[in-house]
Amino acid sequence: MLKSTHINTVSAVVLTSAAKLAGLYIVAQGHRAKFQKIGTVANLFMYPVKSCGVLETKQAKITNVGLEWDGVIDRQWMILDERNETITMKEEPRLSCIRCTTDTNKLHLHAPDMPVLSLPMRPDLSGGKPFTLKLLNQLISVAECGDDAKKWISGFLGRAAYMVFSCPDLGTRDAYLRQRKWSNEAKSGDVSIFAYLTSYLVTSTASLKHINSQLDPPVSMVNFRPNLVIDNTEPFDEDNWKEILIGDQILFHTVEPCRRCVITTIEPDTANKRADVQPLKLLRSFRCRAPYGGSPLFGVYFANDFPGFIKVGDPVYVLKA
């Protein structure tokens, strides 16, 4: 009798679980039916060292902390000064000339008139004790990259500097906990390593085409330092994207539009600042929105809900607000 009761209980649990999964599937299918196709994935951009040059790939893994390709995750390395403050392109435009390549277990940094610096993709954290620093008013644990990296980056910049590394094993920063001057739309678990807000900045080809139609010479998409570029037809349609579905699985939700600064005026290949202050000047004339102050908007920060594998050409569907 007890055996029969146990079997019936187990069967009831299994049937209930199956019913829940079926219910979730129906809800998911119903939710997906609300999405509309707006284009395809045009570019995948990574910046292994924060505020340095771009690494473009045709395919990547989507993780909750950013694009991952060939063992490298977006913005895992960062450059600091003697005060442990982040050095960015705002103060050192030459950082845009530092390019990254990869091979087995190594990240190679290339810069004009400098030897190649090779860093392990997975540093041995047992030799040195990680320490905590404050980045954008949030704490994160980091590990120094060693004397060779310190000499290399100090020699390139002509000032005292050093490099640090972090990874999810050392901890992450949660956008949900960021103090904003406006409503914080992030969810708990929208984490990143060294990215400004979330791990994914999304832009569109139509928006770039719209502003370039008014600029001479035009600017590159890399001026805006996105991670995902969507090939679409309607300029600034990304303002209305509440969720993004790529392929059959990868799902993102919107967090906040990206406010733009002088970094957009730095030519990625030469590190020269445009004398005409473009595209920032043009964007200020029509892309400022309340409550985000006087900084114009271009692109949107998204966070990942469901990971997966992404490649250029994948179909992109959106749920609009």
Secondary structure per residue as TSV (DSSP state, phi and psi in degrees):
chain	resnum	aa	ss	phi	psi
A	1	M	-	360.0	-43.8
A	2	L	H	-64.3	-39.8
A	3	K	H	-62.5	-43.1
A	4	S	H	-63.4	-40.9
A	5	T	H	-63.1	-41.4
A	6	H	H	-63.0	-43.3
A	7	I	H	-62.8	-42.2
A	8	N	H	-63.7	-38.3
A	9	T	H	-65.0	-46.9
A	10	V	H	-60.7	-43.7
A	11	S	H	-61.2	-39.7
A	12	A	H	-64.5	-40.7
A	13	V	H	-64.4	-44.7
A	14	V	H	-62.9	-44.5
A	15	L	H	-63.7	-38.9
A	16	T	H	-65.1	-44.6
A	17	S	H	-62.2	-43.1
A	18	A	H	-62.8	-39.4
A	19	A	H	-64.4	-39.7
A	20	K	H	-64.7	-44.4
A	21	L	H	-63.2	-40.3
A	22	A	H	-64.2	-39.8
A	23	G	H	-63.1	-43.3
A	24	L	H	-63.5	-39.1
A	25	Y	H	-62.9	-43.9
A	26	I	H	-62.8	-42.7
A	27	V	H	-62.7	-44.2
A	28	A	H	-62.5	-42.9
A	29	Q	H	-64.7	-39.7
A	30	G	H	-65.2	-38.3
A	31	H	H	-66.0	-43.8
A	32	R	H	-63.8	-32.3
A	33	A	T	-60.9	-19.2
A	34	K	T	-82.4	-12.8
A	35	F	-	-78.6	151.2
A	36	Q	E	-127.0	141.7
A	37	K	E	-75.4	131.0
A	38	I	E	-123.2	-6.3
A	39	G	E	164.7	-153.6
A	40	T	E	-138.1	167.3
A	41	V	E	-74.0	122.9
A	42	A	E	-96.9	-43.6
A	43	N	E	-144.9	150.5
A	44	L	E	-124.7	115.4
A	45	F	E	-117.1	135.6
A	46	M	E	-124.5	155.3
A	47	Y	-	-133.6	81.3
A	48	P	S	-52.6	-39.8
A	49	V	B	-104.1	121.9
A	50	K	T	-53.1	130.9
A	51	S	T	69.5	18.5
A	52	C	S	-112.8	-169.3
A	53	G	-	-65.9	165.2
A	54	V	-	-86.1	148.6
A	55	L	E	-121.7	112.4
A	56	E	E	-97.7	140.1
A	57	T	E	-135.6	159.1
A	58	K	S	-93.6	-11.4
A	59	Q	E	-154.5	156.3
A	60	A	E	-165.8	165.9
A	61	K	E	-96.1	134.5
A	62	I	E	-88.7	120.6
A	63	T	E	-121.0	170.0
A	64	N	T	-71.8	-14.2
A	65	V	T	-109.4	10.0
A	66	G	E	130.4	174.8
A	67	L	E	-62.0	140.4
A	68	E	E	-128.1	130.0
A	69	W	E	-148.4	131.8
A	70	D	T	54.2	36.4
A	71	G	T	87.6	-3.7
A	72	V	E	-109.2	136.3
A	73	I	E	-107.7	144.8
A	74	D	T	-54.9	131.3
A	75	R	T	53.4	57.0
A	76	Q	-	-95.0	-16.0
A	77	W	E	-117.1	155.0
A	78	M	E	-152.0	152.7
A	79	I	E	-109.4	132.4
A	80	L	E	-124.2	155.9
A	81	D	-	-96.5	-171.6
A	82	E	T	-65.3	-20.4
A	83	R	T	-93.7	8.6
A	84	N	S	66.2	26.6
A	85	E	-	-96.3	142.7
A	86	T	B	-66.0	132.9
A	87	I	-	-96.6	123.1
A	88	T	-	-121.6	176.8
A	89	M	T	-65.0	-20.5
A	90	K	T	-58.6	-44.7
A	91	E	T	-96.3	-22.5
A	92	E	-	-133.0	78.3
A	93	P	G	-55.8	-25.1
A	94	R	G	-61.3	-17.7
A	95	L	G	-60.1	-25.5
A	96	S	G	-65.4	-18.7
A	97	C	G	-85.5	-6.1
A	98	I	-	-80.6	116.3
A	99	R	E	-107.5	149.8
A	100	C	E	-116.9	138.1
A	101	T	E	-130.2	166.0
A	102	T	E	-132.9	153.8
A	103	D	E	-148.5	-164.4
A	104	T	T	-54.4	109.7
A	105	N	T	63.6	14.7
A	106	K	E	-132.3	141.9
A	107	L	E	-108.6	123.7
A	108	H	E	-106.3	129.5
A	109	L	E	-105.1	128.6
A	110	H	E	-118.6	135.6
A	111	A	-	-147.2	152.7
A	112	P	T	-56.1	132.7
A	113	D	T	60.9	25.8
A	114	M	S	-128.5	146.5
A	115	P	-	-67.6	162.4
A	116	V	-	-72.8	133.5
A	117	L	E	-102.2	125.2
A	118	S	E	-109.9	126.3
A	119	L	E	-120.5	141.9
A	120	P	E	-67.8	137.8
A	121	M	S	-67.8	-31.3
A	122	R	S	-124.7	83.4
A	123	P	-	-58.1	148.6
A	124	D	-	-75.5	108.4
A	125	L	T	-84.5	-2.5
A	126	S	T	-79.7	-23.6
A	127	G	S	-77.2	-30.2
A	128	G	S	-131.4	146.1
A	129	K	-	-81.3	123.8
A	130	P	-	-60.5	153.5
A	131	F	E	-131.7	165.8
A	132	T	E	-103.9	134.1
A	133	L	E	-131.1	166.2
A	134	K	E	-102.7	124.3
A	135	L	E	-123.8	116.7
A	136	L	T	52.4	45.0
A	137	N	T	65.5	20.2
A	138	Q	E	-126.8	143.7
A	139	L	E	-87.4	143.0
A	140	I	E	-150.1	144.2
A	141	S	E	-86.3	137.2
A	142	V	E	-137.2	165.6
A	143	A	E	-128.4	138.4
A	144	E	E	-67.9	149.2
A	145	C	-	-90.9	-1.3
A	146	G	-	102.9	173.7
A	147	D	H	-68.0	-37.9
A	148	D	H	-61.3	-43.5
A	149	A	H	-65.8	-38.9
A	150	K	H	-62.9	-45.1
A	151	K	H	-65.7	-39.1
A	152	W	H	-66.2	-51.9
A	153	I	H	-70.7	-33.7
A	154	S	H	-66.2	-39.8
A	155	G	H	-65.7	-38.4
A	156	F	H	-68.9	-42.9
A	157	L	H	-83.4	-19.3
A	158	G	T	72.0	28.1
A	159	R	S	-156.2	161.5
A	160	A	-	-67.4	126.9
A	161	A	-	-157.6	163.4
A	162	Y	E	-150.6	168.6
A	163	M	E	-118.3	146.6
A	164	V	E	-128.9	160.8
A	165	F	E	-128.9	147.0
A	166	S	-	-145.9	167.8
A	167	C	-	-159.6	167.4
A	168	P	T	-56.9	-28.8
A	169	D	T	-64.1	-26.8
A	170	L	T	-89.4	-14.0
A	171	G	-	124.3	166.5
A	172	T	-	-136.0	173.6
A	173	R	E	-112.6	133.5
A	174	D	E	-102.3	119.1
A	175	A	G	-61.6	-24.6
A	176	Y	G	-62.2	-26.6
A	177	L	G	-95.4	-1.0
A	178	R	-	-71.1	137.2
A	179	Q	-	-82.1	121.6
A	180	R	-	-116.9	156.7
A	181	K	S	-82.1	-2.2
A	182	W	S	-137.3	-178.9
A	183	S	-	-61.3	129.6
A	184	N	-	-87.3	111.7
A	185	E	-	-92.6	4.1
A	186	A	-	-70.5	156.1
A	187	K	-	-105.7	153.8
A	188	S	T	-58.1	128.2
A	189	G	T	101.6	-0.3
A	190	D	-	-81.4	80.3
A	191	V	E	-101.9	161.1
A	192	S	E	-150.0	176.8
A	193	I	S	-100.8	-82.8
A	194	F	S	-110.9	5.9
A	195	A	S	-64.4	157.7
A	196	Y	S	-61.4	-49.8
A	197	L	S	-129.4	-70.0
A	198	T	S	-116.4	176.6
A	199	S	S	-83.0	-5.9
A	200	Y	E	-135.8	119.7
A	201	L	E	-107.7	123.9
A	202	V	E	-112.5	132.7
A	203	T	E	-130.8	173.1
A	204	S	E	-130.1	150.0
A	205	T	H	-66.5	-32.7
A	206	A	H	-66.2	-37.6
A	207	S	H	-66.9	-42.2
A	208	L	H	-64.6	-42.4
A	209	K	H	-61.0	-37.8
A	210	H	H	-63.5	-46.2
A	211	I	H	-74.9	-33.5
A	212	N	H	-68.4	-22.3
A	213	S	T	-67.3	-12.6
A	214	Q	T	-115.2	7.3
A	215	L	-	-122.3	144.6
A	216	D	S	-143.3	109.6
A	217	P	S	-79.0	164.5
A	218	P	-	-72.5	168.9
A	219	V	-	-110.1	160.2
A	220	S	-	-86.9	155.3
A	221	M	G	-61.8	-27.2
A	222	V	G	-67.1	-21.6
A	223	N	G	-55.6	-27.5
A	224	F	G	-99.2	-4.5
A	225	R	-	52.1	49.8
A	226	P	-	-81.0	170.8
A	227	N	S	-102.0	-45.3
A	228	L	E	-117.2	126.3
A	229	V	E	-112.6	126.1
A	230	I	E	-103.7	126.9
A	231	D	E	-83.1	111.9
A	232	N	-	-141.1	-172.5
A	233	T	S	-118.7	-18.3
A	234	E	S	-108.0	115.9
A	235	P	T	-59.0	134.8
A	236	F	T	61.1	21.1
A	237	D	G	-64.0	-25.0
A	238	E	G	-61.4	-20.5
A	239	D	G	-58.2	-27.3
A	240	N	G	-101.2	-0.3
A	241	W	E	-79.6	116.0
A	242	K	E	-85.8	-40.5
A	243	E	E	-139.4	152.6
A	244	I	E	-124.1	132.1
A	245	L	E	-117.8	123.2
A	246	I	E	-112.6	123.7
A	247	G	T	67.4	-138.8
A	248	D	T	-102.2	-5.8
A	249	Q	T	-136.3	-42.7
A	250	I	E	-70.5	121.2
A	251	L	E	-125.6	136.1
A	252	F	E	-126.3	153.4
A	253	H	E	-122.5	149.6
A	254	T	E	-74.9	149.8
A	255	V	E	-123.8	-51.2
A	256	E	E	-169.2	143.6
A	257	P	E	-68.1	154.7
A	258	C	E	-92.8	119.8
A	259	R	E	-82.6	134.7
A	260	R	-	-102.1	151.1
A	261	C	-	-133.9	-166.8
A	262	V	G	-66.6	-17.2
A	263	I	G	-58.5	-30.1
A	264	T	G	-64.7	-18.9
A	265	T	G	-89.5	-2.1
A	266	I	B	-89.3	122.7
A	267	E	-	-68.6	121.3
A	268	P	T	-58.8	-35.5
A	269	D	T	-84.5	-27.0
A	270	T	T	-112.8	-17.9
A	271	A	-	70.2	11.3
A	272	N	-	-80.1	138.4
A	273	K	B	-85.6	133.3
A	274	R	-	-68.2	130.4
A	275	A	T	-66.0	-25.7
A	276	D	T	-87.0	4.2
A	277	V	-	57.3	31.8
A	278	Q	T	-97.8	148.0
A	279	P	T	-89.4	4.2
A	280	L	H	-62.1	-41.2
A	281	K	H	-61.4	-45.1
A	282	L	H	-63.8	-45.5
A	283	L	H	-61.6	-35.4
A	284	R	H	-64.3	-22.9
A	285	S	H	-78.6	-16.8
A	286	F	H	-151.0	2.7
A	287	R	-	-120.9	21.6
A	288	C	-	-89.5	135.3
A	289	R	-	-138.4	143.0
A	290	A	T	-71.9	143.7
A	291	P	T	-99.7	27.9
A	292	Y	S	-91.8	13.9
A	293	G	T	74.6	-152.9
A	294	G	T	-88.4	1.0
A	295	S	S	-86.2	124.9
A	296	P	-	-71.5	158.7
A	297	L	E	-105.8	136.9
A	298	F	E	-155.1	113.1
A	299	G	E	91.5	165.9
A	300	V	E	-137.8	139.2
A	301	Y	E	-82.4	129.0
A	302	F	E	-122.5	158.3
A	303	A	E	-123.6	150.6
A	304	N	E	-88.7	134.4
A	305	D	E	-101.1	-43.9
A	306	F	E	-128.9	123.5
A	307	P	-	-80.4	-176.9
A	308	G	E	163.9	-165.6
A	309	F	E	-110.7	130.1
A	310	I	E	-121.0	148.3
A	311	K	E	-145.6	156.6
A	312	V	T	-59.4	135.5
A	313	G	T	99.4	-11.3
A	314	D	-	-61.4	143.0
A	315	P	E	-69.2	145.1
A	316	V	E	-122.8	127.0
A	317	Y	E	-118.8	147.5
A	318	V	E	-134.0	151.1
A	319	L	E	-107.1	118.4
A	320	K	E	-91.3	150.6
A	321	A	-	-68.7	360.0
